[in-house]
Amino acid sequence: MIPYEAKPTPVHKTIVGEKIIAAIRILIRAATTGESDAEPVAAFLLAWHDPIVYGGFSIQDLWGMEESARNAAAILFAWISDNRATPQDLELELVFEAIGARWAN
């Protein structure tokens, strides 16, 4: 479930603002709706979720994303690097596992 209000994450005590929540929603929607950029968006999200299992994201995958997804990925990438947060910290494991199941080879 995507958090609806900004809240500190349990591990990092990071505040998740509306801008980050909006970026995550855009990316999850793109990865799950079958849009033309669903596969590269899913690769980005899954590399964040579990890089050992789903580490197949290539920077060149950005070229296959729609502008809104590309912008959301840039926002989220910067936030991830600043806060060292994972989807698990945001209680998004089930969402990401469903995305992984959909795109499993």
C-alpha atoms as an extended CHARMM CRD file, in Angstrom:
* protein
*
       105  EXT
         1         1  MET       CA              0.0000000000        0.0000000000        0.0000000000  PROA      1               0.0000000000
         2         2  ILE       CA              1.3030000000        3.4480000000       -0.8390000000  PROA      2               0.0000000000
         3         3  PRO       CA              1.3010000000        5.7220000000        2.1980000000  PROA      3               0.0000000000
         4         4  TYR       CA             -1.2070000000        8.5460000000        1.8530000000  PROA      4               0.0000000000
         5         5  GLU       CA              0.3310000000       10.8600000000        4.4320000000  PROA      5               0.0000000000
         6         6  ALA       CA              3.9190000000       11.8440000000        4.9530000000  PROA      6               0.0000000000
         7         7  LYS       CA              5.3420000000        9.7030000000        7.7090000000  PROA      7               0.0000000000
         8         8  PRO       CA              8.7650000000        8.7670000000        9.0240000000  PROA      8               0.0000000000
         9         9  THR       CA             10.0440000000        5.4560000000        7.7490000000  PROA      9               0.0000000000
        10        10  PRO       CA             10.9020000000        3.0020000000       10.4990000000  PROA      10              0.0000000000
        11        11  VAL       CA             14.5760000000        2.4980000000        9.6610000000  PROA      11              0.0000000000
        12        12  HSD       CA             15.6970000000        5.8450000000        8.3410000000  PROA      12              0.0000000000
        13        13  LYS       CA             13.3520000000        8.2860000000       10.0730000000  PROA      13              0.0000000000
        14        14  THR       CA             12.8660000000        9.8800000000        6.6760000000  PROA      14              0.0000000000
        15        15  ILE       CA              9.8520000000       12.0030000000        5.8920000000  PROA      15              0.0000000000
        16        16  VAL       CA              8.1220000000       10.8170000000        2.7460000000  PROA      16              0.0000000000
        17        17  GLY       CA              6.6570000000       13.9120000000        1.1460000000  PROA      17              0.0000000000
        18        18  GLU       CA              3.8610000000       14.2560000000       -1.3570000000  PROA      18              0.0000000000
        19        19  LYS       CA              6.3190000000       14.7120000000       -4.2380000000  PROA      19              0.0000000000
        20        20  ILE       CA              7.8630000000       11.2960000000       -3.5440000000  PROA      20              0.0000000000
        21        21  ILE       CA              4.4970000000        9.6310000000       -3.0330000000  PROA      21              0.0000000000
        22        22  ALA       CA              3.2990000000       11.0750000000       -6.3410000000  PROA      22              0.0000000000
        23        23  ALA       CA              6.4510000000        9.8230000000       -8.1170000000  PROA      23              0.0000000000
        24        24  ILE       CA              6.0040000000        6.3280000000       -6.6840000000  PROA      24              0.0000000000
        25        25  ARG       CA              2.3440000000        6.2700000000       -7.7240000000  PROA      25              0.0000000000
        26        26  ILE       CA              3.2070000000        7.3140000000      -11.2860000000  PROA      26              0.0000000000
        27        27  LEU       CA              5.8230000000        4.5730000000      -11.5300000000  PROA      27              0.0000000000
        28        28  ILE       CA              3.6810000000        1.8320000000       -9.9980000000  PROA      28              0.0000000000
        29        29  ARG       CA              0.7930000000        2.7690000000      -12.2740000000  PROA      29              0.0000000000
        30        30  ALA       CA              3.0630000000        2.6800000000      -15.3300000000  PROA      30              0.0000000000
        31        31  ALA       CA              4.5800000000       -0.6720000000      -14.3190000000  PROA      31              0.0000000000
        32        32  THR       CA              1.2190000000       -2.3400000000      -13.7520000000  PROA      32              0.0000000000
        33        33  THR       CA             -1.1000000000       -0.9780000000      -16.4430000000  PROA      33              0.0000000000
        34        34  GLY       CA              0.5610000000       -2.4210000000      -19.5280000000  PROA      34              0.0000000000
        35        35  GLU       CA              1.4580000000        0.9340000000      -21.0280000000  PROA      35              0.0000000000
        36        36  SER       CA              4.2710000000        1.0380000000      -23.5790000000  PROA      36              0.0000000000
        37        37  ASP       CA              6.8260000000        1.9260000000      -20.9120000000  PROA      37              0.0000000000
        38        38  ALA       CA              5.6710000000       -0.6740000000      -18.3790000000  PROA      38              0.0000000000
        39        39  GLU       CA              8.6840000000       -2.9580000000      -18.7560000000  PROA      39              0.0000000000
        40        40  PRO       CA             11.4550000000       -0.3520000000      -18.2870000000  PROA      40              0.0000000000
        41        41  VAL       CA              9.5480000000        1.2450000000      -15.3950000000  PROA      41              0.0000000000
        42        42  ALA       CA              9.1210000000       -2.1670000000      -13.7760000000  PROA      42              0.0000000000
        43        43  ALA       CA             12.8510000000       -2.8340000000      -14.2460000000  PROA      43              0.0000000000
        44        44  PHE       CA             13.6630000000        0.4370000000      -12.4480000000  PROA      44              0.0000000000
        45        45  LEU       CA             11.3330000000       -0.3130000000       -9.5320000000  PROA      45              0.0000000000
        46        46  LEU       CA             12.4430000000       -3.9200000000       -9.2150000000  PROA      46              0.0000000000
        47        47  ALA       CA             16.1310000000       -3.0080000000       -9.2310000000  PROA      47              0.0000000000
        48        48  TRP       CA             15.3510000000       -0.7820000000       -6.2370000000  PROA      48              0.0000000000
        49        49  HSD       CA             13.3010000000       -3.5190000000       -4.5580000000  PROA      49              0.0000000000
        50        50  ASP       CA             15.7930000000       -6.3830000000       -4.9120000000  PROA      50              0.0000000000
        51        51  PRO       CA             18.8900000000       -5.6540000000       -7.0050000000  PROA      51              0.0000000000
        52        52  ILE       CA             20.2230000000       -9.2040000000       -6.6030000000  PROA      52              0.0000000000
        53        53  VAL       CA             17.1280000000      -10.7940000000       -8.1200000000  PROA      53              0.0000000000
        54        54  TYR       CA             15.9280000000       -7.9470000000      -10.3650000000  PROA      54              0.0000000000
        55        55  GLY       CA             19.0940000000       -5.9950000000      -11.0990000000  PROA      55              0.0000000000
        56        56  GLY       CA             18.4610000000       -5.8180000000      -14.8300000000  PROA      56              0.0000000000
        57        57  PHE       CA             17.7780000000       -2.0890000000      -15.0190000000  PROA      57              0.0000000000
        58        58  SER       CA             19.9480000000       -0.3070000000      -17.5470000000  PROA      58              0.0000000000
        59        59  ILE       CA             20.2720000000        3.4750000000      -17.6590000000  PROA      59              0.0000000000
        60        60  GLN       CA             19.3310000000        3.1390000000      -21.3140000000  PROA      60              0.0000000000
        61        61  ASP       CA             15.9230000000        1.8680000000      -20.1460000000  PROA      61              0.0000000000
        62        62  LEU       CA             15.1520000000        5.5260000000      -19.4270000000  PROA      62              0.0000000000
        63        63  TRP       CA             14.9220000000        6.0380000000      -23.1870000000  PROA      63              0.0000000000
        64        64  GLY       CA             11.8930000000        3.7390000000      -23.2840000000  PROA      64              0.0000000000
        65        65  MET       CA              9.9570000000        5.6060000000      -20.6040000000  PROA      65              0.0000000000
        66        66  GLU       CA              7.3000000000        8.2060000000      -21.1450000000  PROA      66              0.0000000000
        67        67  GLU       CA              8.2510000000       11.6870000000      -19.9390000000  PROA      67              0.0000000000
        68        68  SER       CA              6.1280000000       11.5220000000      -16.7790000000  PROA      68              0.0000000000
        69        69  ALA       CA              7.6810000000        8.1920000000      -15.7680000000  PROA      69              0.0000000000
        70        70  ARG       CA             11.1860000000        9.4400000000      -16.5910000000  PROA      70              0.0000000000
        71        71  ASN       CA             10.6660000000       12.5130000000      -14.4320000000  PROA      71              0.0000000000
        72        72  ALA       CA              9.2090000000       10.4140000000      -11.6060000000  PROA      72              0.0000000000
        73        73  ALA       CA             12.1800000000        8.0240000000      -11.8200000000  PROA      73              0.0000000000
        74        74  ALA       CA             14.6100000000       10.9580000000      -11.5880000000  PROA      74              0.0000000000
        75        75  ILE       CA             12.8150000000       12.3440000000       -8.5370000000  PROA      75              0.0000000000
        76        76  LEU       CA             12.7060000000        8.9400000000       -6.8680000000  PROA      76              0.0000000000
        77        77  PHE       CA             16.3340000000        8.1280000000       -7.7360000000  PROA      77              0.0000000000
        78        78  ALA       CA             17.5470000000       11.3240000000       -6.0770000000  PROA      78              0.0000000000
        79        79  TRP       CA             15.3620000000       10.7090000000       -3.0320000000  PROA      79              0.0000000000
        80        80  ILE       CA             16.5330000000        7.0870000000       -2.7090000000  PROA      80              0.0000000000
        81        81  SER       CA             20.1820000000        8.1280000000       -2.8290000000  PROA      81              0.0000000000
        82        82  ASP       CA             19.6420000000       10.9340000000       -0.2980000000  PROA      82              0.0000000000
        83        83  ASN       CA             17.6320000000        8.8090000000        2.1470000000  PROA      83              0.0000000000
        84        84  ARG       CA             18.9370000000        5.2640000000        1.6130000000  PROA      84              0.0000000000
        85        85  ALA       CA             15.3510000000        4.0720000000        1.6670000000  PROA      85              0.0000000000
        86        86  THR       CA             13.9880000000        0.8410000000        0.2630000000  PROA      86              0.0000000000
        87        87  PRO       CA             10.4600000000       -0.1670000000       -0.7470000000  PROA      87              0.0000000000
        88        88  GLN       CA             10.4190000000       -2.2510000000        2.4330000000  PROA      88              0.0000000000
        89        89  ASP       CA             10.9590000000        0.8990000000        4.4880000000  PROA      89              0.0000000000
        90        90  LEU       CA              7.8210000000        2.2980000000        2.8610000000  PROA      90              0.0000000000
        91        91  GLU       CA              5.8690000000       -0.9310000000        3.4130000000  PROA      91              0.0000000000
        92        92  LEU       CA              5.5810000000       -1.5380000000       -0.3320000000  PROA      92              0.0000000000
        93        93  GLU       CA              6.8750000000       -5.1380000000       -0.3930000000  PROA      93              0.0000000000
        94        94  LEU       CA              3.6040000000       -6.6680000000       -1.5810000000  PROA      94              0.0000000000
        95        95  VAL       CA              3.2020000000       -4.1670000000       -4.3950000000  PROA      95              0.0000000000
        96        96  PHE       CA              6.7520000000       -4.7540000000       -5.5780000000  PROA      96              0.0000000000
        97        97  GLU       CA              6.4140000000       -8.5350000000       -5.2720000000  PROA      97              0.0000000000
        98        98  ALA       CA              3.3170000000       -8.3550000000       -7.5020000000  PROA      98              0.0000000000
        99        99  ILE       CA              5.2460000000       -6.2960000000      -10.0480000000  PROA      99              0.0000000000
       100       100  GLY       CA              8.0830000000       -8.8440000000       -9.8580000000  PROA      100             0.0000000000
       101       101  ALA       CA              5.6730000000      -11.7420000000      -10.4050000000  PROA      101             0.0000000000
       102       102  ARG       CA              4.2270000000      -10.0340000000      -13.4390000000  PROA      102             0.0000000000
       103       103  TRP       CA              7.6130000000       -9.4140000000      -15.0610000000  PROA      103             0.0000000000
       104       104  ALA       CA              9.3770000000      -12.6350000000      -13.9860000000  PROA      104             0.0000000000
       105       105  ASN       CA             10.9760000000      -14.3330000000      -16.9460000000  PROA      105             0.0000000000
